[in-house]
Amino acid sequence: MSITASTIQTLESSVPNKEERQFIQRAYRKLLRSIKMPLSKEDSNTIRRAFELAVDAHKEQRRKSGEPYITHPIEVARICAEEIGLGPTAVACALLHDVVEDTEVSLKEIEEQFGSVVARIVDGLTKLDGTYTSNSPQAENLKKVLSTLVDDVRVVLIKMADRLHNMRTLGAMPHHKQIKIAAETSYIYAPLAHRLGLYNIKTELQDLCMKVTDPKPYQEISRKLKESQRQRTRYINEFIKPLTKKLDALKVPYRIFGRPKSIYSIWSKIKNKGVSFEEIYDLFAIRIVVDVEPEEEKDICWKVYSIVTAVHQPIPERLKDWISTPKSNGYESLHTTVIGPKGRYVEVQIRSERMDEIAEKGYAAHYRYKGVSTQRDVYQIWLDSMRDLLENPHTDPLEFLSDFKTTLFKEEVYVYTPKGDMRILPKGATALDFAFNIHSDVGYHCTAVKVNSKLVPLGYELRNGDQVEVFTSRKQKPGESWLKMVVTGKARSKIRSAMKEERRKKGETGKETLERKLRNLKLEFDKNVEVLVRFLKLPSWADLYYAIAMGEINPTDLIKNHFDIENGLLVPRKEEEEKGAELERIGKERKNRQNKVPKLKLFVGGEPADKYTYSFASCCNPVPGDEIFGFITTNSGIKIHRSNCPNATNLMSHYGYRIMSAEWAAAWNTNFVAKLRVTGIDDGPGVIARLSNEISKLGVNIRNFNISGDAGYFESMISILVQNTDQLNLIIQTLRKLKNITAVSRIEEEQDENT
């Protein structure tokens, strides 16, 4: 497929700058070369017309980097074709994905020119117009995109390519927008990429997010990986050398190579295990890929496994067989860990070329091989479970996102019905989750569960191989306590729906009681109900009805003690209003005193922070030198969080419109609280003195010190007062050098923030 005369003519009329025109032409040629599948004449024409329309529609627009905007849809289309493996329809839709949202082109025009399928996909990729009411526009738009999954998964895959390109070119955005986009990516897009089997994209998204939220460790690990590359290559060659002769004897084509682990996964291990970069030996994995027919795959892969474990000592408990039982996202591979040269643990992955393509490109590759593998249609199983979730009415988009997030699990358990049918659930799923997985009605009416013929609580956590039998009764109904017993989105969503319906029914009784009371007082219903709801500061009329039905509010006492009646309206008595205002004023003053911080040391939204009421978030305790952002709360002013705060992902992905840029001003003379976790070998009396002396030597005050020990091991939580991250890092490095100290890390506490 080449560039036609009409395409060149469109470019010349839309892009007057010759250099930019040539740049766009090169990008378009690169896109066309990336489409490996043969194209019909109709497909070629569709892609050409989509490109020409997009060039013309976006001709006045530029990206934040200054490049012509059309370069973005071209690159998104290339990612769809080359990195995800999508076909010509998806390529055309990717070229058009922003025209309805950002230009004068209407969805009707798209349908007239390209048909209903393309129009439906482009519509799914177009953000809502903002005329709806929502406490989280981001969540509302994500809900719209994700809701297309069961109709046409290409919408989500194109959105994934769109997000990947945006993350690759994030440098041109203001920093506070970078961290907001990175948080949303980390919260939904990276786990979704994993769930769809797009491992390369998931890994890159995680690394790109870390580059924004944790730039210093990202650069440090990246530098160390480059410095140690030659040493790793030598070791990989030493590991592979004794294997090649035996693998050659199989007489099947194969590839064997080492792949470095991602920066994000290395950083996660450093944080979770409290070790240094130098102490991590599994910085890479060995992959062996055989090129054989599908019917020979399993046999050959196990023969390769036998060769590997004959040459290198295996660790049996680390064998993972995802060939016999693939993961729920279609991933098939044999993983084992062996002891390589110099006693180092090495992970080895064994798979076929077909398995490797599915592992790299996920959903699209899976459907290319549909029917080739004897395995069940794993994607359809997941999409069926998604349909249950999506068909359930979610009035709150944040609830929807929370429920959807639980479907993106990484680890799984395999359990069985009494008839032997296998069910795949996320690790941590309970017996009650299993009941809802079978059918919503089975979940609603579940009274008891037997696991392996023994009666267990509904909250029993399932394990691999469990056989589960559910008992039901039509009299059983879900209760609020059930929400604490489930982890899957489907179960949580169904329980909440049932509870809302039950609450609505009970609320009808409360409504009737209130109607009678107001009718007896000859008061109009609607206007006075609104007065009562505002006075009680309840979220809705339904909450008032329910509270009356449950006896929490007595309408007679409420009106008698707190209201006068004037011209047919309930009017709060003046002393009540004054009392409420005074309490609110006292509360604000108390909160301001508690949150009082030195002023003129921060900039929030580009202005001195003393213009606002602000405080430092206790969940992450930012100190000068940390990357930070501001979050506008509903009644506590602005909270200052670290960019890598455990709450940041949730806040930014759900409430991005309430994020403000924040940065430290000049040097601080004030101390900030930082919390450390120190672990080590309990070598007798003197541990506390040794730790506290080292901290004191650095001129740092200890605010709190807790220590506990067991069987020769101790763990200590220390709160210290520091001036900046340089001082904090010096303390961490100093403590790590002490004898018998195994790990020192900064504590990040996840907790609910006032939103």
N, C-alpha and C positions, 0 to 999 in steps of 0.2 A: 504494500500500500504506500503510495507516494503522495506528495503534496500537489494538489491540482491547481489549475489556473484560477478557478473561482476562489480557492483558499488564499492564494497569493494576492488576488484582487481585494479580498476582504481585509487582509492584513495591511495592505497599502493605504486603504481608505480609513482604517481605524487607528493605525499606529504610524503617525507621520515620521517619527524618529527612526532613521535607518538602522542604527546600532541596536535599538530595542527590538525592531522588527526582526533582525537577524537572530537576536537572542531568543525570541519567541519561536521562530522557525526551528531553531536547533532543539529547543525543548519539545516541540511538537513531534519532530522526527524521532527523538529519543523515545517518546511515548509510543509511536507507531512501531518502532523496533522491539519494544517490550512486549507486544502482543504476539505470543508464540503460536496460538492456535490459528488454523486457516480461517479466513473471513470470507463470507459470501459477499456478493456485490451490494446487497441490501445493508449488511452490517457495516461495510466500508462507507457507504453513503450516509448512514446514520451517524457514525463517528465524525465524518467530515462536516456534516450540517450542524452537529452539536458544537463542534469546535468553532465554526464560523459564527454561530449565534452567540456563543460565550465571548468571543473576541469583540464582537460589536457591542454587546450589552455592557461589558466591563471596560470599554475603551477609555472612559474618563476616570477610572478608579486606580488607586495605587495602594500597595501594602505599606505597612509601617516602616519597612526597610527602604522604601522608595521605588521598588521594582513595580512594573506594570502588574495589576492584580491578576491578570489572566495566567501568570506563571503559577499561581496557587492551584487553580482547578486542573491545569495540565499535569502538575506534579502529583496531585491526589489521584488522577486517573492512572498515571504511571504506576503508583504504589498498588492500586487495585489490580492492575494487569500483571505486574512483575513480582510483587512481594506477597500478594494474597492469592493470585491466580484466577481472578474473576474474568468473565467474558465480555464481549463487545457491548452488550446492553448496559452493564455496570460501568464500563468505560465512558459511554455516552452520558450516563446519569451523573458520573463524577465531574465531567466537564461542565454540566449544567447545574451542579448542586447549589450554587449560590445565586443564580440569576433571578429567581422569583423573590428571594429574600432581599437582595441588595440592588436590584435594578427595576426598570419599568416593565420588564417582561412578566406576563401573568401566567398562572398555571393553566388557564384555558388555552393560551397560545401554545404552551408546551404540548398539551394533549392534542391539539389540532395538527401540530407539525411532527410529533414523534409517537403518538398513540397513548393509550391509557396506562400501559405498564410503566413506561418511562415517567409519565406524569405522576403516577402513584408513588414511585420511588422518590422523585424530586420533592413531592409534597411532604413525604416523611422526613426529608432532610432539611425542610424549611422551618425555621423557628416560628413559634407562635407570635402573633402580631402585637401582643402586649395589651389587648383590650380585655383580657380576662383578669380576674382578681385572684391573687395567690400570694402567700407569704414567702414563696421561693420561686421566682421565675425560672431560675436554673433547673430546679427539680421538675417544674412543669414541662420545660422543653425536653429534658432528658426522658421524662415519662413518655412524651410523644414519640421520640425516636425509638425507645425500647419497646413500646407497644406494637411496633411494626414487626417485631421478631417473628411471630408465628405466621404472618402474612407473607413477608418477603425479607429474608434475613440479609439480603444485599444492602438494605438501607443501613443496617448497623455496621456492616463491613465497610461500606463507603465512608460512614461517619468515623470509623476507626482509622481509615487512611487519612481523612481530613484532620483528625486530631494528631496523628503521627507527624504529618507535615507541619502543623502549627507548632508542635513541640520542638521539631527540628529547627524552626526559624523563630524561636521565642525571644531571642536576644534583642530584637528591636522594640519589644514592649517594655513599659515601665515596670520596675521590679515588683510592686505590689500586685500588678496584674499577672506577672509571671507566676508568683506563688499561688495566686487564686486558681489559675489554669492548671498548674502542676498538682494542686490539691484535688481538684475535680478529676484529673486524669488518674491520679493514684487511687482515688476512692471508687471509681466506676470503670474507667476504660482499661486500665491494666488488668484488673481481675476478670473483666469481660473478655479481653484478648486471651487470657489463660483458659477461660471456660470454652471458648471457641477453638482452642488448640493453636492459636497464633503465637507460638512460643517466642519466635524472633521478635515480633512486634511487642509482646508483653515485656520482654527483657529490655528492649530499647526504651520503651516508655518509662520503665522503672528507673533506668539509668538517667534519662533526661529529667525526670522529676527530682531525683537526688541532686543532680547538677544545680537545680534551682534552690531546693530547700536546705541542702547540706553541701554548699560549694567547697568548703575547705577540705573535709574528708574525701570528697569526690576527686578533687585535684590531687590530693596526697596519694590515694590508692592508684589513680591513673598513672601518676609518675612512677610509683613503685612497680607497677605491672610492666611498664616499659623498661625500667632498669633491670628487671629480673627475667626479661623475655628470653635472652640467650641461654641463661641457666635452665629455664623451663624447657626450652627446645632440646637441649642436650639430654635432659632427663627423659623426655617423651621418647626420643630416639632410642635411648638405652632400654626403656620399657618395651618398645615395639619390636626391637631387633630379634629377640628370641621367639617371637610369635610368628613372624612372616613365613619362615620355612614351613611350619606346620599348617598355616592357613593356605599357603600355596598348594599344599598336598590335597586340599579339598577340591581343587580344580573348579572353583566357581569364582566369577569376578567379584572383587571386594575392594573397599576403600577403608583405610585405617588412619586415623589422625587424632590429634589432640585439640580440644576446644577450651579456651580460657573461660572461666566463670565470669559472670557479669560483675561490674563494680558494685552494683546494689546488693547482690547476694553475698559478696565478700564483706561489705559494710554491715549487713544484717548479722553475719556470723561474728564479726568483731564486737558488735553491740551485745548480742544475745549471749555469747559465751565469755565476754569480758577478756578477750585475748588480743594480742597485737597482730599486725599484718604478717610479721615474720613467723608467728606461731601457727599460721594457717598453711597446711601442706596441700590440701586439695583445691588448689587454685585453678585446676583444669580437670577435664574428664576425657577419657579415651573413647572414641566412637568407632565401632566397626560396622560398616554398612555393606551388606551382600546384595548382589543383583541376581535374583532368582525368580522363578515363576511363583505366583501366589500359593499354589498347592505345595511347594517345597519350602516355603518360608520358615515354618515352625521347626521342621526337622533340621534345616541348615543352621538356624540360629542357635539351637541347643547344641549342635556339634561344635560351633564356634565357642560357645560357653565352656564346653568340655576342654577345648584346647587352651583357652585363657586360664582356666583353673588348674590345668595340668602344669602350666609353666609358672604361674604365680599363685601363691597360697591364698585361697579364698577365705572370706569371713562369712560363713553360712547364713547368719541371721540378717545379713544385708542384701540377700538376693530378693529382687522384686520382679515378679513375673507378670508383666502387662501384655504378654502375647496371648496367653491362655485366657486371661480376663482383662481386656483393654479398659482404660480409664473411661469415664462417662463422656469425655470430650473426644473420644476416638483414638487417643494416644496408645500406640502399641510399641513395646520395646522390652528387652531384657536388661535389667540393671543389676550389677553386682559390684562389690568392693573387694579388691584383692590387696595383698601386701607386695608392693613393688620393690625395686632396688633401694637399698639403704633403709629398709623397714618402713617406708612411707605408704600410707593408705592411698589407693588410686581407684576412682570410680570408672567402671567400664560399661558402656552402653552398646547393646548389640541389636541390630534391626535390619530390615530389608530396605531397598530403595523406595518401595511404595510406602512403607511405614515412615521413612524419613521425610518424604514429601508431605505426608499428612501431619507429621509432627511440626514441620516448618510452616506449612500454609494452612493447616487446620481445616475449617469447614469446607472451603472451596475444593481443596484436594480430596477431602473425604467423599464429596459427591462425584468427583471425577472417577473415583474407584468404586462407586456404589455398585453392589452386586458382585464385585470381584472377591471381596473378603467374605468368609463364611460367618463373620460376626454380625450380631444384630445391628440395626440402624440406631447407633448410639445417639446421634443428634436428634432423631425423631423422638426418642424417649425423653430427652431434656425439653425439647420444644413442646411436647405434650404436657409436661409438668408446668412449663411456662404459660401455656394456654389457660390452665386452671387459675394461675395467679393473675393473668392479665384480664381474664373475663370477670374477675371479682371486682365490684365497684370500689374504687379508692377515691374518696372525696379529698383526701389529703395527699398531695404528691410526695411529701416527705415520708409518709408511711409507705407509699409505693416503692420509693427508692430503698428504704430500709429492708422491705420484704424482698425486693429484687436482689439486693446485695447478698442475701443469704443463699441465693441459687448459684453464686459464683465461687463456691467452695473449691479449695485446692485438694484437700485430702478426703478420702471416701471410706465408707464401710459397706461391705457386701453382706446383705442378710437375705433370709429366705422365708417364703410363705410355707404353711403346712404341706402344700402340694409340691414344693420344691422350686417354685418360681423365684428368680433372683430379683432383688430390689437394691438399687444403689442410692445411698443417702450420705449426706455430709458427715464427716467425723464429728462426734459429739451429739448426733441425732438420738432421740429418745424413742421409747416404745410408743408414746403418743404421736410423735412425728410419723412413725411407721403406719399407724392407723389412718392418719390423714393422707399419707402417700397412697394407700390402697384405694380409698375413695373418701370424698368429703363427708358423706353420710356415716361411713364407718367411724371416722374421727369424731363427728358430732355426738354420736351415741355410744362411744367407747366407755365401758365400765371397768374392764379388767384386761390384763395382758399376761400371757404365758410366754416365757422365753426358754427354749430348750426344755419344755414341759414343766417348768417351775413358774409359779405366780410371782410377778415382779411389780414394783410401783410403776405408775404411768410415766414417771420421770426417769426410769431406768435408762442408762446410756448404753446403746447397742454396740456390739463388737462384731468383728468379722466372723462370718460363719454362723451367727445366731439364727435359730429358726423361731419365728414369731407367730403367735396365734392370738387374735383379738376377739374379745367377747363384747357384745353390744346389748343395749336396752333402749327402747323407744322413749323411755322416761328420762334418760340421761340428757343433760344439757351442758354446754361448755360454761365454765366459770372463769373469773379473772385470774385465779391461781394457775389456770392452764397455761397462760402466757409465759409463766416462769418455767414451764416444763417442756417447752418446744424450742427448736432453733431454726427450723426451715421456714422460708417465706410463705409457702402455701399454708402450713398449719397456723402460723401467726395471723395471716390475712383472714382465713376462714373463722378462726376463733373471734377475732375482732368484729367481723361482720355479724356473727351470731349474737355477740354481746350488744352490739349497737341496735340490732333488731329487738332484743329483749328489753333494752333500755328504752327504746321508742315506745314499746307496748306499755311499759310501766309508766312512762311519761304521760301517756294519754289519760291515766287516772288522775295524775297531778294537775293536768290541764283542766279537766272537768271540775276539780275542786276549786281551782282559782277562778274559773268562769262563774261558778255559783256565787263565790264571795263578791266578785266585782259586780255581778248582776244585782245582788241584794243591796249593794251600796249605790246602785244606779250609775255605775262608772263604765265608760267605753273600754272595751277589752284591749285592743291592740295598743293604743297610746299608753295606757297605764302599765301594761306588761313591760313595755320598753323602759318606762321609768323604774320599775322594780329591778329589771336586769342591770341597768346602769348603776343603780344605787348599791346593789349587791356585788357589782363588778364581776358578773358571771359571763362566760364566753358567748352564751346563746340562750334563746328562749327555752330550748329543749333541756338545757341544764337546770333551769328554774323549775320546769315541770317535774323533772326527775327528782330533784331535791325535795319538792313538796310531796311527791308520791312516796318517797322513802322516809318521810317524817323529819327530815333535816330542817325544813323550814315550815313554820305554821303561818299561813297567810294572814289569819285574823290577828295574831300577836304582832306580826311584822308591821301591818298597816296601823294598828292601834298605837304602838309604841314609837313609831318613827315618822309618821306622815300626818299631814293635814290635807283636807280636801278643799280645793279652790276651783270653781268653775268646771266641775266634772273631772278634774285632774288630781292625781296624788302629787303632793309637793313635800319633799323632805323638809323636816323642821330645821330652822336656822341653826339651832344649837348642834344638831347632828352634823350639818355641813361644816360648821366651824370646828367641831371636834375632829372630824375627818381630815380637814385641812391642816389642823395643828399637828395631828399624829403624823401626817405625811411629811410636814416640815421637820419635825423632830427626827423622824426616820432618816430623811435625807442628810440632816446635819450629822447624825451619828455615823452614817455610811461614809460621808465625806471625811470625818475625823479618822475613821478606821483606814480609809484608803488614801490618806493624805501622803503625797509624795513630793519630792523636790521639783519645782517648776523650772521652766526654761532649759531643761536638759534634753528634751525630745522635740522632734518635729513630727506632727501628725497631719497628713494630707498636705504637706508642704508648708504648714504654718506652725508657729510655736505652740507646744502642747498646753501651755497654761490658758489657752483660749477655751479649753474643754475640761470637763470632769473626766479624769482618767485614773486608772490603777493598773498594777501589774498582775497578770493572771497567775493564780496560785498553782494551776495545773502544770506550768512549765517554768515558772520563776525566771524570766529573762534577765540577763545581766548585760551591761554595756559590752559591745563586741558581738553579741548574738544578732543574727538576722531576725528582724521583727516585723510585725504588722499590727494594725489597730482593728478591733472589731467593735461595732456599735451595738451595745446591748439595749434591752428594752427599758431598763430602769437603773442601770449602774454606770451610765456614761460609757466611756470607751475603755475596753480591756486591751492591754498590750500583751501579745503572745509572741513566742518564738515561732519562726517560720516552720520549724520541724516539731512543733508542739504536737502531742498525741491527739489533741482536739482539732488541730488546724485543718486536717483533711475534711472532717465532717462540717466544720463551720464554713469553709470556703466553697465546698461543693454544694451546700444547701443554701447558704446565705451570702453568696458572693457580692451581692449589691450592698452589703453592710460592711465590706472590707475597706479599710483605709490604709494608705501607705504610711509607714512610720520609720524613723531612723534616729539614731543617737546623735546628740549634738556634741559639744566639746567635752573635755574630760570631766568625769564626775568625781566629787569628793564624798559621795555617799556610798554606804555599803548595801549590798543586795544579798538576799538569801539564795544559796545554791545547796542542793541536796546530793550527797554522794552515797553510793553503796560500795562497801569494801568487803571483800571476802578473802579468806586465807586459812592457813593451817594454825590451829590453836596450840601454840607451843608452851602453854603454861602462863603463869602470872606475868604481867607486864605488857600485854597486847594493847590495852587501853592507853597506858602511859606512853608507849612507843608511838602510837598514832597521834595522840594529842600533842606530844612534844614536837613532832615533825611539823604539824600544822601551825603550832604556836611560833616555831622558829621563823616561819615565813610572815609573821606579823598579822596572822589572821585569827579572828575570834570564832570560837565554836559556840553555836547557838543551842544545839541539841545533839546528844550523843546516845545512841541505843546500840547494844551489842547482845548477841545471843550465840551460843555455841552448842555443838552436839557431835560426839564421836570424833573428836580431834579436828573439827571444822568450825569456823566462826563466820558470822555475817554481821556487819555493822552498818547502821544508817546514821550518817553524820550531816547535820545542817550547819553550814558555815556562812560567814558574812564576807563577801568579796566585792571588789570594786569593778572588775571587768573580766572578760573571758581569758585574757592573758594570764591574770593571776590565778584563775580557776584551773586552767590547763597546767600551770606550773605545779599547783598542789597535786593534781591527779598524777602527773609524771613523777613527782617526788615520792608519793605514797607507793606507786607501782614498783619503785626500786627497792623498797624495804624488804628485808628478809622474810620469807614465808607468806608474802602477800601475793595472792594468785590473780586478783582482778580488782580494778577500781573503775567505776563508771558513774556518770551523772544520771540521776533518777528523773524519769519523765513519768508523771502520774496522769492517767486518763480519768477525767471526772466530768460531770455535767456542768456546762457553763450556763449562766443566765442569758438566754437568748431572747 
